[in-house]
Amino acid sequence: MKLLFFLLMPFVDLYLLIVAGGYIGPHLTIFLVVFTSVLGFLLLRHQMSSGFRVAQAIALSKAAPERSLLDGVLILIGAVLLMVPGFLSDLIGLATLIPGFRSWVFRRISRQIHVELEVQQQSSKSHTEQRTIDGEYKRED
């Protein structure tokens, strides 16, 4: 399902650009596409420079970096999506800039990782239980 979404996204973006061009005119549509691309580029540049400072601060404080790393990755993805022409990609890119959306993504990913770790632990326990063979042997020389 996720793969289908990413395969269809460019076509949906193109359709939305054509529809928007019909409603607001081609000049304003082109302006919005260029504006969001420039905004995405500036955001990407800012994120790259501030990302190194945040990484250094986390390394020095020895704190758990999961949340701030995910925030940085989501902002980076949002900046790239803003640079891609299209209104759907811009909408998703802008959503990644909202702290509440990033918190929701963090909770969802944390929950998914927790479930996968539990499944791995259960399967490793069942594999070790299945590999134990009880028996006796007698050495004949």
C-alpha positions as CSV (number, residue, x, y, z in Angstrom):
1,M,0.0,0.0,0.0
2,K,2.8,2.4,0.9
3,L,4.6,1.6,-2.4
4,L,1.4,2.3,-4.3
5,F,1.1,5.7,-2.6
6,F,4.7,6.7,-3.6
7,L,4.1,5.4,-7.2
8,L,0.9,7.4,-7.6
9,M,2.0,10.5,-5.8
10,P,3.7,12.2,-8.9
11,F,0.5,11.6,-10.9
12,V,-1.7,13.1,-8.2
13,D,0.7,16.1,-7.9
14,L,0.5,16.6,-11.6
15,Y,-3.3,16.4,-11.6
16,L,-3.5,18.9,-8.7
17,L,-1.2,21.3,-10.5
18,I,-3.4,21.2,-13.6
19,V,-6.6,21.7,-11.6
20,A,-5.0,24.5,-9.5
21,G,-3.8,26.1,-12.7
22,G,-7.4,26.1,-14.0
23,Y,-8.7,27.8,-10.8
24,I,-6.0,30.3,-9.9
25,G,-4.3,30.7,-13.2
26,P,-1.0,29.5,-14.6
27,H,1.1,32.4,-13.3
28,L,0.1,32.0,-9.7
29,T,0.5,28.3,-9.9
30,I,4.0,28.6,-11.3
31,F,4.8,31.2,-8.6
32,L,3.6,28.9,-5.8
33,V,5.6,26.0,-7.2
34,V,8.8,28.1,-7.4
35,F,8.1,29.7,-4.0
36,T,7.8,26.4,-2.2
37,S,10.9,25.0,-4.0
38,V,13.0,28.0,-2.8
39,L,11.5,27.6,0.7
40,G,12.4,24.0,0.7
41,F,16.0,24.7,-0.5
42,L,16.4,27.4,2.3
43,L,15.0,25.0,4.9
44,L,17.3,22.2,3.7
45,R,20.3,24.5,4.0
46,H,19.4,25.7,7.4
47,Q,18.7,22.1,8.6
48,M,22.0,20.9,7.4
49,S,23.9,23.7,9.3
50,S,21.9,23.3,12.5
51,G,21.9,19.5,12.3
52,F,25.6,19.4,13.0
53,R,25.3,21.7,16.0
54,V,22.5,19.6,17.4
55,A,24.4,16.4,16.9
56,Q,27.4,17.8,18.7
57,A,25.3,19.0,21.6
58,I,23.7,15.5,21.9
59,A,27.0,13.8,21.8
60,L,28.4,16.1,24.6
61,S,25.3,15.7,26.8
62,K,25.2,11.9,26.3
63,A,21.4,12.1,26.1
64,A,19.1,9.8,24.2
65,P,19.1,11.2,20.6
66,E,16.1,9.4,19.2
67,R,13.6,12.2,19.3
68,S,15.9,15.0,18.0
69,L,17.3,12.8,15.3
70,L,13.9,11.9,14.1
71,D,12.9,15.6,14.1
72,G,15.9,16.4,12.0
73,V,15.2,13.6,9.5
74,L,11.6,14.6,9.2
75,I,12.5,18.2,8.6
76,L,15.0,17.1,6.0
77,I,12.4,15.0,4.3
78,G,10.0,17.9,4.5
79,A,12.5,20.3,2.9
80,V,13.1,17.8,0.0
81,L,9.3,17.4,-0.5
82,L,8.9,21.2,-0.6
83,M,11.5,21.3,-3.4
84,V,9.6,18.8,-5.4
85,P,7.0,20.5,-7.6
86,G,3.5,19.7,-6.6
87,F,0.8,20.5,-4.1
88,L,0.5,17.1,-2.4
89,S,4.3,16.9,-1.8
90,D,4.2,20.5,-0.5
91,L,1.4,19.6,1.9
92,I,3.2,16.6,3.2
93,G,6.4,18.7,3.4
94,L,4.7,21.4,5.4
95,A,3.2,18.8,7.7
96,T,6.6,17.7,8.7
97,L,7.4,21.2,9.9
98,I,4.6,21.1,12.4
99,P,5.9,19.8,15.8
100,G,2.6,18.1,16.6
101,F,2.8,16.0,13.4
102,R,6.4,15.1,14.2
103,S,5.4,14.0,17.7
104,W,2.6,11.8,16.2
105,V,5.1,10.2,13.8
106,F,7.6,9.7,16.6
107,R,4.9,7.9,18.8
108,R,3.8,5.8,15.8
109,I,7.4,4.7,15.0
110,S,8.2,4.1,18.6
111,R,5.1,1.9,18.9
112,Q,6.0,0.0,15.7
113,I,9.6,-0.6,16.9
114,H,8.3,-1.8,20.3
115,V,6.0,-4.3,18.7
116,E,8.7,-5.6,16.3
117,L,11.2,-6.0,19.3
118,E,8.6,-8.0,21.2
119,V,8.0,-10.2,18.2
120,Q,11.8,-10.8,17.8
121,Q,12.1,-11.6,21.5
122,Q,9.3,-14.1,21.3
123,S,10.6,-15.7,18.2
124,S,14.2,-16.0,19.7
125,K,12.7,-17.6,22.8
126,S,10.8,-20.1,20.8
127,H,13.8,-20.9,18.6
128,T,16.0,-21.5,21.7
129,E,13.4,-23.7,23.2
130,Q,13.1,-25.8,20.1
131,R,16.8,-26.3,19.7
132,T,17.2,-27.8,23.2
133,I,17.5,-31.6,22.8
134,D,17.4,-33.6,26.0
135,G,18.9,-37.0,26.0
136,E,21.5,-39.4,27.3
137,Y,24.6,-40.8,25.6
138,K,26.9,-43.6,26.3
139,R,30.5,-43.6,25.1
140,E,31.7,-46.8,23.7
141,D,35.5,-47.1,23.2
